[in-house]
Amino acid sequence: MKAMIFAAGRGTRLGKLTNDKPKALVIIHNVTVLEIAIRTLVKYGFDRIIINVFHFADQVISFLDDNKRFGLNIEISDEREELLDTGGGLKKASWFLDGTEPFLLYNVDVLTDLDLSLLYKSHIRTGALATLAVRHRKTARYLMIDKHKKLYGWKNIETGEQILSGNVGEEHELMAFSGIQVVSPEIFKVLPDKTTFPIMSAYLDLARTHDIFTFEHDDSRWLDIGRPESLETAEELFPNLKY
């Protein structure tokens, strides 16, 4: 199965830790977060992987080559000329991901024990265009999800800004996106005619005419390791990283 790891970001939230290296090579338990992401994907059967690079891209490529790409079919999507955001990054990697089977998208700064095979099976069962992993957690920006578990909109509770994909007043709840998603290759036929854009903005538009489902995983551990303080939390929450 195919997967993409989003690893091109500058990692600015990590401050000094990314002054001389990419966030993908930040260490937890003496292991880079990129290796953790790769081994997590492999554990659930994703053995054909593409990784986008931008910030200190040479270091990421050298790391993969030094580790003989972990014996996998790992390709690089090079964004050094222009950082494309998640939507643009996905479009650039379409040559690798397009085909007949759904693929998984995984943010490199996510740490979780979510069973990715359950997420994948849920996507297959519904036949959705995309299935987004979500959970109840505190954040500023929430996805709005209707009673059928479909994407209904987006809301920033600090600014009050919101974008609706469904009918005004429809029953919904607020949940946070987990940075993991399964997508059908049909997505490449309907993505915006843009080079750089966030994938979530595309989903909010597409949810008006396509099924964008969500997959709740409150029963698993999850952590955004994009901040320095979260790295310490990671070692406590995941004391024994095994694959």
C-alpha positions, 0 to 999 in steps of 0.5 A: 500500500502507498503512503505519503509523509508530509515532512517539508515544513520549516518546523518553526514551532520547534524553535532552536531545534530546527535551526540546523536540521529539519523537524523530521530529524528531531530525536525521541528515544534516540530515534528520529521522528521520520524513522518513527513515522516510517516504521509506524506506516510499515507496521500497518502494511504501507511499504511504498512511501513518498516523502516531501522535503524542503527545509534542510532537504539534503539532510533528510535525503542523506538520512534515508540513503544512510539507512538504505531507505529502510529496505523500502520503496521510498521516493522523494518529492522535492519542494526546495524550489517552492514550499507547496503546503499540504494540498500542493504537496499532494498534487506534486506527488500524484505521479507516485500516489495515483492509481487504483487504490486509496493511499494514506497521508501522514504528518511527520510530527504526529506520534500515535498508536492508532491502528492505521489498518482500521482507518484504512478499512473504514475508508474502503467501507464508506467509499469516501473521497477522503477519511480524516482521523479526528479526536476530542482534544483541545485546540483553537481550530476544529473540524465541524462534523455532522451526525453522519460523521461527514465533514460539515465545516471548520471553526476557529473558536478564538476568532469566531471564523468559520467555513461551512460545507453543509447547511446552516444550523445542521446538527454537528460536533467539534473535533480536532484533526489528527494529521492522518488521512486516507484518500482515494486517487479520484482526489486528483481529478477534483483538486483546485487548479492551484500550485500551493494550497492547504489540503483542508481548504480543498476538503471544505470545498469538496465536502459540498459535493463529495463524501469526506468522512471522519474516523474518531480515535479517542481510544488511542494515544496521539500527540503533536510533537511539533513543539519543544515541550511536546517532545518531553511529553512524548517520551512519557506518553510513549515510553516504549516505542515498538514496531 
